[in-house]
Amino acid sequence: MRTEELKLLRRARDLMDREYARPLDVPALARAALMSPAHFSRQFRAAYGETPYSYLMTRRIERAKTLLRRGDMSVTDVCMAVGCTSLGSFSSRFTELVGESPSAYQARNHAAMATVPGCWTKRVTRPSRIREA
């Protein structure tokens, strides 16, 4: 893959990282990368090992975990705050990536994480569909 194409893909990935709560779809992301939707999807998967939708949902779940740990929002409010429009789909994806439901995650005691530096917390709690062998 060419360096220029990687830069364009990074633009779309950065857009997802920044604007995860906005409604983003593959055509909008492809426009940000100056590519057709089909070409963008293929190249994104080749470069990052997952589809654009999967990457976006992983970022949304990552942000949702932070909000749920705070404990001052309902699961429904967190779902909407991270850009998901379906509570059922959000809960299913959250459970798939995290291994427990959003309600169970929120109910857990997260006090031990309060003393861990934020950069390490982010790394340890980041959900991923790509599993170690």
N, CA, C and O atoms as a printed pandas DataFrame, in Angstrom:
     atom_number atom_name residue_name chain_id  residue_number  x_coord  y_coord  z_coord
0              1         N          MET        A               1    0.850   -1.174    0.000
1              2        CA          MET        A               1    0.000    0.000    0.000
2              3         C          MET        A               1    0.897    1.238    0.000
3              4         O          MET        A               1    1.889    1.299    0.725
4              5         N          ARG        A               2    0.539    2.204   -0.808
5              6        CA          ARG        A               2    1.336    3.421   -0.939
6              7         C          ARG        A               2    1.209    4.308    0.288
7              8         O          ARG        A               2    0.194    4.277    0.985
8              9         N          THR        A               3    2.231    5.088    0.544
9             10        CA          THR        A               3    2.257    6.003    1.685
10            11         C          THR        A               3    1.122    7.015    1.597
11            12         O          THR        A               3    0.482    7.325    2.602
12            13         N          GLU        A               4    0.875    7.526    0.399
13            14        CA          GLU        A               4   -0.191    8.518    0.223
14            15         C          GLU        A               4   -1.557    7.930    0.562
15            16         O          GLU        A               4   -2.389    8.599    1.174
16            17         N          GLU        A               5   -1.784    6.692    0.168
17            18        CA          GLU        A               5   -3.057    6.036    0.465
18            19         C          GLU        A               5   -3.209    5.809    1.974
19            20         O          GLU        A               5   -4.306    5.949    2.515
20            21         N          LEU        A               6   -2.119    5.461    2.646
21            22        CA          LEU        A               6   -2.154    5.286    4.101
22            23         C          LEU        A               6   -2.486    6.602    4.816
23            24         O          LEU        A               6   -3.204    6.610    5.816
24            25         N          LYS        A               7   -1.960    7.700    4.296
25            26        CA          LYS        A               7   -2.280    9.011    4.879
26            27         C          LYS        A               7   -3.775    9.303    4.760
27            28         O          LYS        A               7   -4.389    9.822    5.692
28            29         N          LEU        A               8   -4.350    8.970    3.616
29            30        CA          LEU        A               8   -5.781    9.202    3.411
30            31         C          LEU        A               8   -6.615    8.299    4.324
31            32         O          LEU        A               8   -7.631    8.737    4.865
32            33         N          LEU        A               9   -6.197    7.057    4.495
33            34        CA          LEU        A               9   -6.899    6.153    5.404
34            35         C          LEU        A               9   -6.793    6.658    6.845
35            36         O          LEU        A               9   -7.747    6.555    7.615
36            37         N          ARG        A              10   -5.644    7.195    7.199
37            38        CA          ARG        A              10   -5.452    7.737    8.544
38            39         C          ARG        A              10   -6.377    8.929    8.795
39            40         O          ARG        A              10   -6.834    9.138    9.918
40            41         N          ARG        A              11   -6.647    9.700    7.756
41            42        CA          ARG        A              11   -7.596   10.821    7.900
42            43         C          ARG        A              11   -8.966   10.311    8.316
43            44         O          ARG        A              11   -9.605   10.868    9.208
44            45         N          ALA        A              12   -9.407    9.248    7.662
45            46        CA          ALA        A              12  -10.717    8.670    7.997
46            47         C          ALA        A              12  -10.694    8.054    9.393
47            48         O          ALA        A              12  -11.648    8.210   10.155
48            49         N          ARG        A              13   -9.619    7.361    9.729
49            50        CA          ARG        A              13   -9.517    6.766   11.069
50            51         C          ARG        A              13   -9.497    7.851   12.141
51            52         O          ARG        A              13  -10.141    7.707   13.180
52            53         N          ASP        A              14   -8.769    8.925   11.900
53            54        CA          ASP        A              14   -8.738   10.041   12.848
54            55         C          ASP        A              14  -10.114   10.679   12.994
55            56         O          ASP        A              14  -10.497   11.099   14.086
56            57         N          LEU        A              15  -10.854   10.750   11.890
57            58        CA          LEU        A              15  -12.221   11.265   11.934
58            59         C          LEU        A              15  -13.073   10.395   12.854
59            60         O          LEU        A              15  -13.842   10.918   13.662
60            61         N          MET        A              16  -12.945    9.083   12.741
61            62        CA          MET        A              16  -13.698    8.182   13.617
62            63         C          MET        A              16  -13.281    8.350   15.072
63            64         O          MET        A              16  -14.126    8.308   15.967
64            65         N          ASP        A              17  -11.997    8.539   15.316
65            66        CA          ASP        A              17  -11.514    8.728   16.683
66            67         C          ASP        A              17  -12.055   10.016   17.301
67            68         O          ASP        A              17  -12.402   10.044   18.481
68            69         N          ARG        A              18  -12.125   11.068   16.509
69            70        CA          ARG        A              18  -12.585   12.375   17.005
70            71         C          ARG        A              18  -14.098   12.489   17.054
71            72         O          ARG        A              18  -14.657   12.985   18.032
72            73         N          GLU        A              19  -14.753   12.034   16.010
73            74        CA          GLU        A              19  -16.181   12.271   15.829
74            75         C          GLU        A              19  -17.020   11.006   16.009
75            76         O          GLU        A              19  -18.057   10.860   15.363
76            77         N          TYR        A              20  -16.590   10.099   16.870
77            78        CA          TYR        A              20  -17.261    8.808   17.049
78            79         C          TYR        A              20  -18.737    8.945   17.401
79            80         O          TYR        A              20  -19.522    8.051   17.086
80            81         N          ALA        A              21  -19.135   10.040   18.047
81            82        CA          ALA        A              21  -20.526   10.204   18.475
82            83         C          ALA        A              21  -21.430   10.698   17.342
83            84         O          ALA        A              21  -22.654   10.657   17.463
84            85         N          ARG        A              22  -20.837   11.159   16.255
85            86        CA          ARG        A              22  -21.630   11.603   15.096
86            87         C          ARG        A              22  -22.075   10.409   14.283
87            88         O          ARG        A              22  -21.441    9.355   14.327
88            89         N          PRO        A              23  -23.161   10.563   13.538
89            90        CA          PRO        A              23  -23.536    9.483   12.614
90            91         C          PRO        A              23  -22.495    9.404   11.491
91            92         O          PRO        A              23  -22.397   10.312   10.666
92            93         N          LEU        A              24  -21.738    8.341   11.466
93            94        CA          LEU        A              24  -20.720    8.144   10.433
94            95         C          LEU        A              24  -21.017    6.841    9.719
95            96         O          LEU        A              24  -21.292    5.823   10.353
96            97         N          ASP        A              25  -20.961    6.879    8.399
97            98        CA          ASP        A              25  -21.141    5.658    7.621
98            99         C          ASP        A              25  -19.977    5.532    6.640
99           100         O          ASP        A              25  -19.170    6.450    6.494
100          101         N          VAL        A              26  -19.905    4.412    5.989
101          102        CA          VAL        A              26  -18.781    4.156    5.083
102          103         C          VAL        A              26  -18.691    5.200    3.972
103          104         O          VAL        A              26  -17.586    5.659    3.680
104          105         N          PRO        A              27  -19.805    5.604    3.333
105          106        CA          PRO        A              27  -19.663    6.644    2.302
106          107         C          PRO        A              27  -19.066    7.956    2.843
107          108         O          PRO        A              27  -18.255    8.588    2.166
108          109         N          ALA        A              28  -19.459    8.363    4.044
109          110        CA          ALA        A              28  -18.904    9.601    4.626
110          111         C          ALA        A              28  -17.419    9.435    4.929
111          112         O          ALA        A              28  -16.627   10.344    4.683
112          113         N          LEU        A              29  -17.047    8.291    5.455
113          114        CA          LEU        A              29  -15.641    8.034    5.759
114          115         C          LEU        A              29  -14.822    7.929    4.480
115          116         O          LEU        A              29  -13.685    8.398    4.424
116          117         N          ALA        A              30  -15.399    7.315    3.460
117          118        CA          ALA        A              30  -14.708    7.203    2.172
118          119         C          ALA        A              30  -14.473    8.584    1.561
119          120         O          ALA        A              30  -13.427    8.833    0.960
120          121         N          ARG        A              31  -15.450    9.480    1.715
121          122        CA          ARG        A              31  -15.269   10.855    1.221
122          123         C          ARG        A              31  -14.099   11.521    1.938
123          124         O          ARG        A              31  -13.312   12.229    1.311
124          125         N          ALA        A              32  -13.979   11.299    3.245
125          126        CA          ALA        A              32  -12.868   11.889    4.002
126          127         C          ALA        A              32  -11.526   11.358    3.503
127          128         O          ALA        A              32  -10.517   12.062    3.546
128          129         N          ALA        A              33  -11.521   10.111    3.030
129          130        CA          ALA        A              33  -10.293    9.490    2.521
130          131         C          ALA        A              33  -10.132    9.666    1.013
131          132         O          ALA        A              33   -9.178    9.157    0.426
132          133         N          LEU        A              34  -11.059   10.384    0.388
133          134        CA          LEU        A              34  -11.020   10.640   -1.057
134          135         C          LEU        A              34  -11.004    9.348   -1.868
135          136         O          LEU        A              34  -10.252    9.217   -2.834
136          137         N          MET        A              35  -11.856    8.382   -1.457
137          138        CA          MET        A              35  -11.937    7.089   -2.135
138          139         C          MET        A              35  -13.393    6.714   -2.336
139          140         O          MET        A              35  -14.291    7.289   -1.721
140          141         N          SER        A              36  -13.610    5.744   -3.204
141          142        CA          SER        A              36  -14.952    5.181   -3.336
142          143         C          SER        A              36  -15.222    4.334   -2.090
143          144         O          SER        A              36  -14.281    3.834   -1.473
144          145         N          PRO        A              37  -16.490    4.167   -1.713
145          146        CA          PRO        A              37  -16.795    3.373   -0.518
146          147         C          PRO        A              37  -16.234    1.945   -0.555
147          148         O          PRO        A              37  -15.688    1.474    0.443
148          149         N          ALA        A              38  -16.363    1.266   -1.675
149          150        CA          ALA        A              38  -15.872   -0.114   -1.760
150          151         C          ALA        A              38  -14.348   -0.179   -1.640
151          152         O          ALA        A              38  -13.806   -1.014   -0.915
152          153         N          HIS        A              39  -13.666    0.715   -2.363
153          154        CA          HIS        A              39  -12.205    0.738   -2.299
154          155         C          HIS        A              39  -11.748    1.105   -0.889
155          156         O          HIS        A              39  -10.814    0.502   -0.360
156          157         N          PHE        A              40  -12.403    2.086   -0.287
157          158        CA          PHE        A              40  -12.066    2.494    1.071
158          159         C          PHE        A              40  -12.206    1.323    2.041
159          160         O          PHE        A              40  -11.309    1.082    2.848
160          161         N          SER        A              41  -13.308    0.603    1.972
161          162        CA          SER        A              41  -13.535   -0.528    2.879
162          163         C          SER        A              41  -12.449   -1.585    2.725
163          164         O          SER        A              41  -11.923   -2.088    3.718
164          165         N          ARG        A              42  -12.113   -1.921    1.487
165          166        CA          ARG        A              42  -11.068   -2.929    1.246
166          167         C          ARG        A              42   -9.713   -2.465    1.770
167          168         O          ARG        A              42   -9.003   -3.220    2.434
168          169         N          GLN        A              43   -9.365   -1.224    1.468
169          170        CA          GLN        A              43   -8.056   -0.711    1.878
170          171         C          GLN        A              43   -7.975   -0.527    3.396
171          172         O          GLN        A              43   -6.931   -0.782    3.998
172          173         N          PHE        A              44   -9.061   -0.092    4.007
173          174        CA          PHE        A              44   -9.073    0.083    5.462
174          175         C          PHE        A              44   -8.848   -1.265    6.142
175          176         O          PHE        A              44   -8.045   -1.373    7.069
176          177         N          ARG        A              45   -9.547   -2.274    5.684
177          178        CA          ARG        A              45   -9.394   -3.608    6.278
178          179         C          ARG        A              45   -7.974   -4.138    6.068
179          180         O          ARG        A              45   -7.400   -4.755    6.965
180          181         N          ALA        A              46   -7.419   -3.899    4.900
181          182        CA          ALA        A              46   -6.049   -4.351    4.626
182          183         C          ALA        A              46   -5.044   -3.635    5.534
183          184         O          ALA        A              46   -4.083   -4.245    6.003
184          185         N          ALA        A              47   -5.266   -2.358    5.775
185          186        CA          ALA        A              47   -4.320   -1.578    6.577
186          187         C          ALA        A              47   -4.471   -1.809    8.072
187          188         O          ALA        A              47   -3.473   -1.869    8.791
188          189         N          TYR        A              48   -5.715   -1.940    8.554
189          190        CA          TYR        A              48   -5.949   -1.975   10.000
190          191         C          TYR        A              48   -6.486   -3.302   10.530
191          192         O          TYR        A              48   -6.662   -3.454   11.739
192          193         N          GLY        A              49   -6.745   -4.254    9.653
193          194        CA          GLY        A              49   -7.151   -5.574   10.097
194          195         C          GLY        A              49   -8.599   -5.718   10.517
195          196         O          GLY        A              49   -8.987   -6.766   11.033
196          197         N          GLU        A              50   -9.397   -4.705   10.312
197          198        CA          GLU        A              50  -10.830   -4.771   10.612
198          199         C          GLU        A              50  -11.569   -3.791    9.722
199          200         O          GLU        A              50  -10.969   -2.886    9.142
200          201         N          THR        A              51  -12.876   -3.976    9.619
201          202        CA          THR        A              51  -13.675   -3.107    8.757
202          203         C          THR        A              51  -13.819   -1.729    9.404
203          204         O          THR        A              51  -13.634   -1.592   10.613
204          205         N          PRO        A              52  -14.144   -0.716    8.612
205          206        CA          PRO        A              52  -14.355    0.609    9.192
206          207         C          PRO        A              52  -15.463    0.598   10.257
207          208         O          PRO        A              52  -15.320    1.239   11.299
208          209         N          TYR        A              53  -16.550   -0.115   10.007
209          210        CA          TYR        A              53  -17.643   -0.178   10.976
210          211         C          TYR        A              53  -17.177   -0.822   12.277
211          212         O          TYR        A              53  -17.507   -0.341   13.361
212          213         N          SER        A              54  -16.422   -1.894   12.175
213          214        CA          SER        A              54  -15.915   -2.565   13.369
214          215         C          SER        A              54  -14.992   -1.639   14.153
215          216         O          SER        A              54  -15.068   -1.583   15.380
216          217         N          TYR        A              55  -14.127   -0.918   13.460
217          218        CA          TYR        A              55  -13.225    0.023   14.125
218          219         C          TYR        A              55  -14.023    1.109   14.848
219          220         O          TYR        A              55  -13.736    1.433   16.001
220          221         N          LEU        A              56  -15.019    1.666   14.171
221          222        CA          LEU        A              56  -15.839    2.713   14.769
222          223         C          LEU        A              56  -16.579    2.200   16.002
223          224         O          LEU        A              56  -16.619    2.876   17.030
224          225         N          MET        A              57  -17.161    1.014   15.902
225          226        CA          MET        A              57  -17.877    0.458   17.056
226          227         C          MET        A              57  -16.932    0.165   18.215
227          228         O          MET        A              57  -17.310    0.333   19.375
228          229         N          THR        A              58  -15.730   -0.264   17.927
229          230        CA          THR        A              58  -14.755   -0.495   18.993
230          231         C          THR        A              58  -14.412    0.812   19.696
231          232         O          THR        A              58  -14.303    0.843   20.921
232          233         N          ARG        A              59  -14.242    1.887   18.938
233          234        CA          ARG        A              59  -13.977    3.195   19.558
234          235         C          ARG        A              59  -15.175    3.625   20.403
235          236         O          ARG        A              59  -14.997    4.145   21.505
236          237         N          ARG        A              60  -16.392    3.415   19.898
237          238        CA          ARG        A              60  -17.586    3.796   20.649
238          239         C          ARG        A              60  -17.694    2.999   21.951
239          240         O          ARG        A              60  -18.040    3.558   22.992
240          241         N          ILE        A              61  -17.406    1.718   21.899
241          242        CA          ILE        A              61  -17.468    0.889   23.101
242          243         C          ILE        A              61  -16.384    1.323   24.081
243          244         O          ILE        A              61  -16.614    1.347   25.290
244          245         N          GLU        A              62  -15.225    1.660   23.575
245          246        CA          GLU        A              62  -14.144    2.148   24.432
246          247         C          GLU        A              62  -14.586    3.403   25.196
247          248         O          GLU        A              62  -14.350    3.515   26.399
248          249         N          ARG        A              63  -15.219    4.332   24.505
249          250        CA          ARG        A              63  -15.709    5.558   25.161
250          251         C          ARG        A              63  -16.848    5.227   26.111
251          252         O          ARG        A              63  -16.957    5.829   27.179
252          253         N          ALA        A              64  -17.691    4.284   25.738
253          254        CA          ALA        A              64  -18.812    3.881   26.590
254          255         C          ALA        A              64  -18.303    3.301   27.906
255          256         O          ALA        A              64  -18.884    3.559   28.961
256          257         N          LYS        A              65  -17.233    2.528   27.854
257          258        CA          LYS        A              65  -16.674    1.961   29.082
258          259         C          LYS        A              65  -16.256    3.066   30.041
259          260         O          LYS        A              65  -16.479    2.957   31.247
260          261         N          THR        A              66  -15.656    4.119   29.522
261          262        CA          THR        A              66  -15.248    5.242   30.367
262          263         C          THR        A              66  -16.465    5.890   31.014
263          264         O          THR        A              66  -16.455    6.169   32.213
264          265         N          LEU        A              67  -17.499    6.129   30.239
265          266        CA          LEU        A              67  -18.713    6.751   30.778
266          267         C          LEU        A              67  -19.400    5.842   31.792
267          268         O          LEU        A              67  -19.898    6.317   32.813
268          269         N          LEU        A              68  -19.428    4.559   31.524
269          270        CA          LEU        A              68  -20.065    3.627   32.460
270          271         C          LEU        A              68  -19.281    3.531   33.766
271          272         O          LEU        A              68  -19.878    3.380   34.832
272          273         N          ARG        A              69  -17.960    3.616   33.700
273          274        CA          ARG        A              69  -17.155    3.587   34.928
274          275         C          ARG        A              69  -17.445    4.789   35.811
275          276         O          ARG        A              69  -17.401    4.685   37.037
276          277         N          ARG        A              70  -17.741    5.927   35.199
277          278        CA          ARG        A              70  -18.073    7.124   35.996
278          279         C          ARG        A              70  -19.327    6.896   36.815
279          280         O          ARG        A              70  -19.419    7.345   37.957
280          281         N          GLY        A              71  -20.299    6.193   36.231
281          282        CA          GLY        A              71  -21.501    5.813   36.959
282          283         C          GLY        A              71  -22.583    6.864   37.074
283          284         O          GLY        A              71  -23.559    6.652   37.793
284          285         N          ASP        A              72  -22.449    7.988   36.394
285          286        CA          ASP        A              72  -23.449    9.057   36.531
286          287         C          ASP        A              72  -24.433    9.122   35.361
287          288         O          ASP        A              72  -25.228   10.057   35.268
288          289         N          MET        A              73  -24.380    8.135   34.473
289          290        CA          MET        A              73  -25.284    8.089   33.323
290          291         C          MET        A              73  -25.906    6.703   33.235
291          292         O          MET        A              73  -25.294    5.708   33.624
292          293         N          SER        A              74  -27.130    6.652   32.720
293          294        CA          SER        A              74  -27.770    5.349   32.496
294          295         C          SER        A              74  -27.144    4.699   31.263
295          296         O          SER        A              74  -26.489    5.369   30.466
296          297         N          VAL        A              75  -27.347    3.410   31.114
297          298        CA          VAL        A              75  -26.829    2.698   29.945
298          299         C          VAL        A              75  -27.418    3.289   28.668
299          300         O          VAL        A              75  -26.712    3.433   27.670
300          301         N          THR        A              76  -28.685    3.626   28.690
301          302        CA          THR        A              76  -29.327    4.223   27.512
302          303         C          THR        A              76  -28.685    5.559   27.164
303          304         O          THR        A              76  -28.418    5.833   25.994
304          305         N          ASP        A              77  -28.437    6.392   28.169
305          306        CA          ASP        A              77  -27.791    7.687   27.925
306          307         C          ASP        A              77  -26.381    7.509   27.366
307          308         O          ASP        A              77  -25.965    8.246   26.472
308          309         N          VAL        A              78  -25.655    6.538   27.889
309          310        CA          VAL        A              78  -24.307    6.260   27.385
310          311         C          VAL        A              78  -24.381    5.797   25.935
311          312         O          VAL        A              78  -23.590    6.233   25.099
312          313         N          CYS        A              79  -25.320    4.924   25.642
313          314        CA          CYS        A              79  -25.519    4.428   24.274
314          315         C          CYS        A              79  -25.690    5.603   23.308
315          316         O          CYS        A              79  -25.030    5.656   22.270
316          317         N          MET        A              80  -26.552    6.521   23.642
317          318        CA          MET        A              80  -26.812    7.672   22.773
318          319         C          MET        A              80  -25.617    8.629   22.733
319          320         O          MET        A              80  -25.325    9.212   21.689
320          321         N          ALA        A              81  -24.929    8.791   23.862
321          322        CA          ALA        A              81  -23.797    9.718   23.940
322          323         C          ALA        A              81  -22.629    9.295   23.061
323          324         O          ALA        A              81  -21.869   10.142   22.593
324          325         N          VAL        A              82  -22.479    8.000   22.833
325          326        CA          VAL        A              82  -21.364    7.532   22.003
326          327         C          VAL        A              82  -21.755    7.361   20.535
327          328         O          VAL        A              82  -20.945    6.903   19.729
328          329         N          GLY        A              83  -22.985    7.723   20.186
329          330        CA          GLY        A              83  -23.384    7.719   18.787
330          331         C          GLY        A              83  -24.163    6.504   18.316
331          332         O          GLY        A              83  -24.444    6.374   17.125
332          333         N          CYS        A              84  -24.511    5.620   19.226
333          334        CA          CYS        A              84  -25.327    4.464   18.849
334          335         C          CYS        A              84  -26.800    4.855   18.923
335          336         O          CYS        A              84  -27.199    5.626   19.797
336          337         N          THR        A              85  -27.593    4.334   18.023
337          338        CA          THR        A              85  -29.017    4.680   18.013
338          339         C          THR        A              85  -29.899    3.530   18.471
339          340         O          THR        A              85  -31.086    3.726   18.730
340          341         N          SER        A              86  -29.336    2.339   18.575
341          342        CA          SER        A              86  -30.097    1.172   19.001
342          343         C          SER        A              86  -29.484    0.611   20.281
343          344         O          SER        A              86  -28.335    0.168   20.282
344          345         N          LEU        A              87  -30.244    0.630   21.360
345          346        CA          LEU        A              87  -29.757    0.093   22.628
346          347         C          LEU        A              87  -29.458   -1.394   22.509
347          348         O          LEU        A              87  -28.487   -1.877   23.091
348          349         N          GLY        A              88  -30.277   -2.122   21.764
349          350        CA          GLY        A              88  -30.055   -3.554   21.589
350          351         C          GLY        A              88  -28.748   -3.854   20.871
351          352         O          GLY        A              88  -27.985   -4.719   21.300
352          353         N          SER        A              89  -28.490   -3.143   19.781
353          354        CA          SER        A              89  -27.244   -3.350   19.035
354          355         C          SER        A              89  -26.038   -2.932   19.864
355          356         O          SER        A              89  -25.004   -3.600   19.849
356          357         N          PHE        A              90  -26.174   -1.824   20.588
357          358        CA          PHE        A              90  -25.102   -1.357   21.462
358          359         C          PHE        A              90  -24.791   -2.407   22.525
359          360         O          PHE        A              90  -23.629   -2.747   22.747
360          361         N          SER        A              91  -25.824   -2.914   23.173
361          362        CA          SER        A              91  -25.631   -3.910   24.238
362          363         C          SER        A              91  -25.013   -5.195   23.697
363          364         O          SER        A              91  -24.145   -5.791   24.334
364          365         N          SER        A              92  -25.462   -5.614   22.528
365          366        CA          SER        A              92  -24.908   -6.829   21.923
366          367         C          SER        A              92  -23.431   -6.661   21.597
367          368         O          SER        A              92  -22.616   -7.526   21.916
368          369         N          ARG        A              93  -23.093   -5.553   20.967
369          370        CA          ARG        A              93  -21.685   -5.307   20.609
370          371         C          ARG        A              93  -20.829   -5.122   21.855
371          372         O          ARG        A              93  -19.704   -5.617   21.915
372          373         N          PHE        A              94  -21.355   -4.411   22.851
373          374        CA          PHE        A              94  -20.624   -4.216   24.104
374          375         C          PHE        A              94  -20.317   -5.570   24.737
375          376         O          PHE        A              94  -19.183   -5.832   25.137
376          377         N          THR        A              95  -21.324   -6.419   24.826
377          378        CA          THR        A              95  -21.155   -7.750   25.431
378          379         C          THR        A              95  -20.160   -8.585   24.639
379          380         O          THR        A              95  -19.347   -9.301   25.224
380          381         N          GLU        A              96  -20.219   -8.500   23.317
381          382        CA          GLU        A              96  -19.294   -9.242   22.449
382          383         C          GLU        A              96  -17.845   -8.817   22.696
383          384         O          GLU        A              96  -16.958   -9.665   22.791
384          385         N          LEU        A              97  -17.604   -7.513   22.799
385          386        CA          LEU        A              97  -16.247   -7.003   22.927
386          387         C          LEU        A              97  -15.704   -7.043   24.353
387          388         O          LEU        A              97  -14.516   -7.288   24.565
388          389         N          VAL        A              98  -16.578   -6.802   25.328
389          390        CA          VAL        A              98  -16.136   -6.661   26.719
390          391         C          VAL        A              98  -16.297   -7.962   27.501
391          392         O          VAL        A              98  -15.549   -8.221   28.444
392          393         N          GLY        A              99  -17.260   -8.765   27.114
393          394        CA          GLY        A              99  -17.470  -10.027   27.802
394          395         C          GLY        A              99  -18.536   -9.981   28.878
395          396         O          GLY        A              99  -18.782  -10.978   29.556
396          397         N          GLU        A             100  -19.169   -8.830   29.038
397          398        CA          GLU        A             100  -20.286   -8.688   29.971
398          399         C          GLU        A             100  -21.172   -7.550   29.477
399          400         O          GLU        A             100  -20.745   -6.713   28.682
400          401         N          SER        A             101  -22.401   -7.535   29.957
401          402        CA          SER        A             101  -23.356   -6.518   29.502
402          403         C          SER        A             101  -22.950   -5.146   30.033
403          404         O          SER        A             101  -22.208   -5.055   31.012
404          405         N          PRO        A             102  -23.432   -4.079   29.393
405          406        CA          PRO        A             102  -23.127   -2.739   29.889
406          407         C          PRO        A             102  -23.594   -2.537   31.338
407          408         O          PRO        A             102  -22.900   -1.898   32.130
408          409         N          SER        A             103  -24.758   -3.076   31.679
409          410        CA          SER        A             103  -25.271   -2.937   33.046
410          411         C          SER        A             103  -24.367   -3.641   34.047
411          412         O          SER        A             103  -24.076   -3.096   35.112
412          413         N          ALA        A             104  -23.921   -4.847   33.714
413          414        CA          ALA        A             104  -23.023   -5.584   34.607
414          415         C          ALA        A             104  -21.686   -4.863   34.735
415          416         O          ALA        A             104  -21.120   -4.796   35.826
416          417         N          TYR        A             105  -21.178   -4.323   33.626
417          418        CA          TYR        A             105  -19.918   -3.578   33.653
418          419         C          TYR        A             105  -20.052   -2.351   34.550
419          420         O          TYR        A             105  -19.168   -2.062   35.357
420          421         N          GLN        A             106  -21.156   -1.637   34.403
421          422        CA          GLN        A             106  -21.365   -0.425   35.193
422          423         C          GLN        A             106  -21.507   -0.751   36.680
423          424         O          GLN        A             106  -21.055    0.017   37.529
424          425         N          ALA        A             107  -22.132   -1.883   36.995
425          426        CA          ALA        A             107  -22.380   -2.259   38.390
426          427         C          ALA        A             107  -21.113   -2.705   39.121
427          428         O          ALA        A             107  -21.056   -2.667   40.350
428          429         N          ARG        A             108  -20.103   -3.125   38.366
429          430        CA          ARG        A             108  -18.847   -3.564   38.990
430          431         C          ARG        A             108  -18.173   -2.414   39.711
431          432         O          ARG        A             108  -18.373   -1.249   39.367
432          433         N          ASN        A             109  -17.377   -2.743   40.710
433          434        CA          ASN        A             109  -16.616   -1.731   41.440
434          435         C          ASN        A             109  -15.363   -1.393   40.632
435          436         O          ASN        A             109  -14.523   -2.258   40.385
436          437         N          HIS        A             110  -15.246   -0.137   40.226
437          438        CA          HIS        A             110  -14.110    0.312   39.415
438          439         C          HIS        A             110  -13.138    1.150   40.223
439          440         O          HIS        A             110  -12.292    1.835   39.648
440          441         N          ALA        A             111  -13.242    1.110   41.547
441          442        CA          ALA        A             111  -12.385    1.923   42.407
442          443         C          ALA        A             111  -10.907    1.599   42.218
443          444         O          ALA        A             111  -10.063    2.491   42.297
444          445         N          ALA        A             112  -10.591    0.348   41.972
445          446        CA          ALA        A             112   -9.187   -0.039   41.794
446          447         C          ALA        A             112   -8.563    0.661   40.587
447          448         O          ALA        A             112   -7.358    0.910   40.567
448          449         N          MET        A             113   -9.378    0.976   39.590
449          450        CA          MET        A             113   -8.861    1.643   38.392
450          451         C          MET        A             113   -8.549    3.120   38.639
451          452         O          MET        A             113   -7.833    3.737   37.850
452          453         N          ALA        A             114   -9.071    3.690   39.714
453          454        CA          ALA        A             114   -8.877    5.117   39.986
454          455         C          ALA        A             114   -7.414    5.457   40.245
455          456         O          ALA        A             114   -6.990    6.579   39.968
456          457         N          THR        A             115   -6.637    4.519   40.766
457          458        CA          THR        A             115   -5.233    4.788   41.074
458          459         C          THR        A             115   -4.292    4.469   39.915
459          460         O          THR        A             115   -3.092    4.726   40.001
460          461         N          VAL        A             116   -4.827    3.918   38.847
461          462        CA          VAL        A             116   -4.017    3.558   37.679
462          463         C          VAL        A             116   -3.965    4.762   36.736
463          464         O          VAL        A             116   -4.998    5.378   36.477
464          465         N          PRO        A             117   -2.783    5.109   36.219
465          466        CA          PRO        A             117   -2.686    6.233   35.276
466          467         C          PRO        A             117   -3.616    6.043   34.080
467          468         O          PRO        A             117   -3.811    4.924   33.604
468          469         N          GLY        A             118   -4.178    7.136   33.607
469          470        CA          GLY        A             118   -5.135    7.097   32.505
470          471         C          GLY        A             118   -4.610    6.431   31.250
471          472         O          GLY        A             118   -5.347    5.713   30.574
472          473         N          CYS        A             119   -3.331    6.662   30.927
473          474        CA          CYS        A             119   -2.767    6.062   29.711
474          475         C          CYS        A             119   -2.734    4.544   29.820
475          476         O          CYS        A             119   -2.953    3.851   28.827
476          477         N          TRP        A             120   -2.465    4.020   31.006
477          478        CA          TRP        A             120   -2.439    2.570   31.196
478          479         C          TRP        A             120   -3.857    2.007   31.228
479          480         O          TRP        A             120   -4.121    0.944   30.666
480          481         N          THR        A             121   -4.779    2.729   31.893
481          482        CA          THR        A             121   -6.180    2.304   31.935
482          483         C          THR        A             121   -6.725    2.177   30.526
483          484         O          THR        A             121   -7.410    1.206   30.206
484          485         N          LYS        A             122   -6.426    3.148   29.689
485          486        CA          LYS        A             122   -6.910    3.135   28.310
486          487         C          LYS        A             122   -6.381    1.908   27.568
487          488         O          LYS        A             122   -7.115    1.255   26.826
488          489         N          ARG        A             123   -5.122    1.609   27.776
489          490        CA          ARG        A             123   -4.529    0.465   27.080
490          491         C          ARG        A             123   -5.112   -0.862   27.569
491          492         O          ARG        A             123   -5.421   -1.742   26.766
492          493         N          VAL        A             124   -5.259   -1.000   28.868
493          494        CA          VAL        A             124   -5.725   -2.254   29.447
494          495         C          VAL        A             124   -7.204   -2.493   29.175
495          496         O          VAL        A             124   -7.620   -3.634   28.978
496          497         N          THR        A             125   -8.004   -1.428   29.163
497          498        CA          THR        A             125   -9.446   -1.593   29.005
498          499         C          THR        A             125   -9.923   -1.459   27.569
499          500         O          THR        A             125  -11.117   -1.598   27.307
500          501         N          ARG        A             126   -9.023   -1.193   26.635
501          502        CA          ARG        A             126   -9.435   -1.025   25.233
502          503         C          ARG        A             126   -9.996   -2.329   24.676
503          504         O          ARG        A             126   -9.305   -3.348   24.655
504          505         N          PRO        A             127  -11.243   -2.298   24.227
505          506        CA          PRO        A             127  -11.823   -3.506   23.627
506          507         C          PRO        A             127  -11.206   -3.758   22.268
507          508         O          PRO        A             127  -10.829   -2.822   21.563
508          509         N          SER        A             128  -11.107   -5.009   21.907
509          510        CA          SER        A             128  -10.525   -5.345   20.604
510          511         C          SER        A             128  -11.167   -6.608   20.055
511          512         O          SER        A             128  -11.418   -7.565   20.788
512          513         N          ARG        A             129  -11.425   -6.596   18.766
513          514        CA          ARG        A             129  -11.933   -7.784   18.094
514          515         C          ARG        A             129  -10.767   -8.642   17.625
515          516         O          ARG        A             129  -10.956   -9.809   17.283
516          517         N          ILE        A             130   -9.570   -8.081   17.607
517          518        CA          ILE        A             130   -8.385   -8.794   17.152
518          519         C          ILE        A             130   -7.760   -9.446   18.397
519          520         O          ILE        A             130   -7.235   -8.754   19.270
520          521         N          ARG        A             131   -7.822  -10.746   18.465
521          522        CA          ARG        A             131   -7.342  -11.467   19.639
522          523         C          ARG        A             131   -5.920  -11.995   19.415
523          524         O          ARG        A             131   -5.539  -12.351   18.299
524          525         N          GLU        A             132   -5.159  -12.035   20.492
525          526        CA          GLU        A             132   -3.810  -12.612   20.449
526          527         C          GLU        A             132   -3.915  -14.106   20.180
527          528         O          GLU        A             132   -4.859  -14.750   20.637
528          529         N          ALA        A             133   -2.982  -14.652   19.462
529          530        CA          ALA        A             133   -2.986  -16.096   19.162
530          531         C          ALA        A             133   -2.447  -16.879   20.354
531          532         O          ALA        A             133   -2.369  -18.107   20.301
